[in-house]
């Protein structure tokens, strides 16, 4: 498990492919690898990867399987790119963001970047498959960073997050440009609650469900966002606010 609080950035020192497995050699800042062992997990731009070799006190090898390459943006990365990194959370660790599995749901391009003084807003393409889980004030992880969704337009197909200066300073999101892809992990509790609420309503309303959704839409209400109050009541974990 990870917390969504990016601990550092690392440089991709080398990339190789062999028998369908891609290997990253990452160069970390001094001290990040203290106590690290082969078999340990590191979130690399939000993707949970396993340490396969420790090459030096700052250089580590990690393998990426084909399913991860298909789901994430890692196959787009080049030698010299900067990635966000986080060591696996230890028992009793403070959850400053929200719990993350390191299993990416999808990757998506940056649609627009807005800068107003120290305010920094990123707008992303929202694909149809994941629309139901993304709504304002919902939790989300972008390249492994725990963030809060600030705005969503499901008709136009986009969602936004705002970055505080600390997030911009400690992650690679500051350097991202329009068109670049990022890894997205939806908060698992949100998925469970949204699916449960939807399944319950479908079971009880049956053929009236489409009419109910249309009625809510006419009132400007996202049916899936009805799950948010339930999620807030069942979770006592703080979220790193960025909006």
C-alpha positions in Angstrom: 0.0 0.0 0.0 1.0 3.6 -0.6 -0.1 6.9 0.8 -0.2 9.1 -2.3 2.4 11.5 -0.8 5.2 11.5 -3.3 8.5 11.2 -1.4 10.9 12.1 -4.1 11.6 12.1 -7.9 14.0 9.8 -9.7 15.6 9.7 -13.1 15.2 6.9 -15.6 18.9 6.0 -16.1 18.2 3.2 -18.6 15.4 1.3 -20.3 15.6 -2.2 -21.8 13.2 -4.8 -23.2 13.7 -8.6 -23.1 11.1 -11.3 -23.8 8.2 -8.9 -23.4 9.4 -7.5 -20.1 10.6 -3.9 -19.8 13.2 -3.0 -17.3 13.7 0.4 -15.8 17.0 1.4 -14.1 16.2 4.3 -11.8 18.6 6.7 -10.2 17.3 8.0 -6.9 18.3 10.8 -4.7 20.8 9.8 -2.0 19.1 8.2 1.0 16.0 7.1 -0.7 17.2 3.5 -1.0 18.4 3.2 2.6 17.2 -0.2 3.8 15.7 -1.1 0.4 15.9 -4.8 -0.4 15.2 -7.0 -3.5 11.5 -7.8 -3.6 10.4 -4.5 -2.1 7.7 -2.4 -3.8 8.2 1.2 -5.1 5.4 3.2 -6.7 6.8 4.7 -9.9 4.5 7.4 -11.2 1.8 5.6 -9.2 2.7 2.1 -10.6 3.6 -0.5 -8.0 6.9 -2.1 -9.2 9.1 -4.7 -7.6 12.8 -4.2 -7.0 14.7 -6.9 -8.9 18.3 -5.7 -8.5 20.1 -3.1 -6.3 22.9 -1.8 -8.4 24.3 0.8 -6.0 23.1 3.0 -3.2 21.2 5.2 -5.7 20.5 2.9 -8.7 17.9 0.2 -8.7 16.4 -2.1 -11.4 12.7 -2.8 -11.6 10.8 -5.0 -14.1 7.5 -4.0 -15.8 5.1 -6.8 -17.0 3.1 -6.5 -20.2 -0.3 -5.9 -18.4 1.2 -2.8 -16.7 2.6 -1.5 -20.0 -0.8 -1.9 -21.6 -2.7 -0.1 -18.7 -0.2 2.6 -17.8 1.8 5.3 -19.6 5.1 3.6 -18.8 5.7 2.4 -22.3 5.8 6.1 -23.4 8.7 6.9 -21.1 12.3 7.6 -22.3 15.7 7.5 -20.8 16.3 10.7 -18.8 12.6 11.2 -17.9 11.7 12.2 -14.3 9.3 10.0 -12.3 7.5 10.3 -9.0 8.5 7.7 -6.4 7.2 6.5 -3.1 8.3 3.6 -0.9 5.6 1.2 0.3 3.9 2.4 3.5 5.0 0.8 6.8 2.6 -0.3 9.5 1.5 2.7 11.5 2.5 5.2 8.8 0.6 8.4 8.7 -1.8 8.5 5.7 -1.4 12.1 4.6 -3.1 11.5 1.2 -5.3 8.5 0.7 -4.6 4.7 0.5 -3.4 3.6 -2.9 -2.8 0.2 -4.3 -0.4 1.1 -7.0 -2.7 -0.6 -9.5 -3.4 2.0 -12.2 -6.9 2.1 -13.7 -6.0 4.1 -16.9 -3.8 6.7 -18.4 -5.0 9.9 -20.0 -3.5 13.0 -21.7 -3.4 16.5 -20.3 -5.9 18.6 -22.2 -5.1 22.0 -20.8 -2.8 23.8 -18.3 -3.9 27.0 -16.6 -1.5 29.1 -14.5 -2.7 32.0 -12.4 0.1 33.3 -10.2 1.0 30.4 -7.9 -2.2 28.5 -8.8 -1.7 25.7 -11.2 -4.6 23.8 -12.8 -4.4 20.6 -14.9 -7.3 19.5 -17.1 -7.4 15.9 -18.3 -9.4 13.9 -20.8 -12.1 11.8 -19.1 -12.8 8.6 -20.9 -16.3 7.1 -20.8 -15.4 4.0 -18.9 -14.4 5.8 -15.7 -16.9 8.8 -15.7 -19.0 7.4 -13.0 -16.2 7.4 -10.4 -14.9 10.9 -11.0 -16.8 13.9 -9.5 -15.9 17.1 -7.7 -14.2 16.7 -4.3 -13.6 13.0 -5.0 -10.2 11.5 -4.3 -7.9 10.6 -7.2 -4.2 9.8 -7.7 -2.3 11.3 -10.7 1.2 9.8 -11.2 1.0 8.5 -7.7 0.2 11.9 -6.1 -3.0 12.0 -3.9 -5.2 14.9 -5.2 -8.7 16.1 -5.0 -10.9 16.5 -8.2 -11.9 20.2 -8.4 -14.2 20.2 -11.4 -15.7 17.7 -13.9 -17.6 18.1 -17.2 -18.8 14.7 -18.2 -20.6 16.0 -21.3 -17.4 17.5 -22.6 -15.2 14.7 -21.2 -12.7 16.4 -18.9 -11.8 16.7 -15.2 -9.5 19.1 -13.4 -7.2 19.2 -10.4 -5.4 22.1 -8.8 -1.9 21.8 -7.5 -0.6 23.5 -4.4 3.0 24.8 -4.5 4.3 21.9 -2.4 2.9 19.3 -4.8 4.5 21.2 -7.7 7.8 21.3 -5.9 8.0 17.7 -4.9 6.5 15.9 -8.0 7.0 15.8 -11.8 3.6 17.4 -12.4 5.0 20.9 -12.7 7.0 19.9 -15.8 4.1 18.1 -17.6 2.9 19.6 -20.9 -0.3 19.4 -22.9 -0.6 16.1 -24.6 1.5 14.2 -22.2 -0.1 11.1 -20.6 -0.4 10.6 -16.8 -1.3 7.5 -14.8 -4.6 7.6 -12.9 -5.8 5.5 -10.0 -9.3 5.9 -8.7 -9.7 5.7 -4.9 -10.9 2.1 -4.3 -13.5 3.0 -1.6 -15.1 5.4 -4.1 -15.4 2.6 -6.7 -17.0 0.2 -4.2 -19.5 2.8 -2.9 -20.5 4.1 -6.3 -21.0 0.6 -7.6 -23.0 -0.4 -4.5 -25.3 2.6 -4.7 -25.8 2.1 -8.4 -26.5 -1.7 -8.0 -29.0 -1.0 -5.2 -30.9 1.6 -7.2 -31.0 -0.6 -10.2 -32.3 -3.5 -8.2 -35.0 -1.4 -6.6 -36.0 0.8 -9.6 -35.6 -1.8 -12.3 -36.8 -0.3 -15.7 -37.4 3.0 -14.0 -33.6 3.5 -13.5 -33.0 5.4 -16.8 -35.9 7.7 -16.0 -34.4 8.4 -12.5 -31.0 9.2 -14.0 -32.6 11.5 -16.6 -34.5 13.3 -13.8 -31.4 13.8 -11.8 -29.5 15.1 -14.8 -32.2 17.6 -15.5 -31.7 18.9 -12.0 -27.9 19.1 -12.5 -27.2 16.1 -10.2 -24.7 13.4 -11.0 -26.2 10.2 -9.7 -22.8 8.7 -9.0 -22.0 11.7 -6.8 -24.8 10.6 -4.5 -22.3 8.0 -3.2 -19.9 10.8 -1.9 -21.8 11.5 1.3 -21.8 7.8 2.1 -18.1 7.6 1.3 -17.3 10.5 3.6 -19.3 8.9 6.5 -17.4 5.6 6.2 -13.9 7.1 5.9 -12.0 8.9 8.6 -8.8 9.2 6.5 -7.7 12.7 5.6 -7.0 13.6 2.0 -4.3 15.9 0.8 -6.2 18.9 -0.4 -5.2 20.5 -3.6 -8.2 22.6 -4.5 
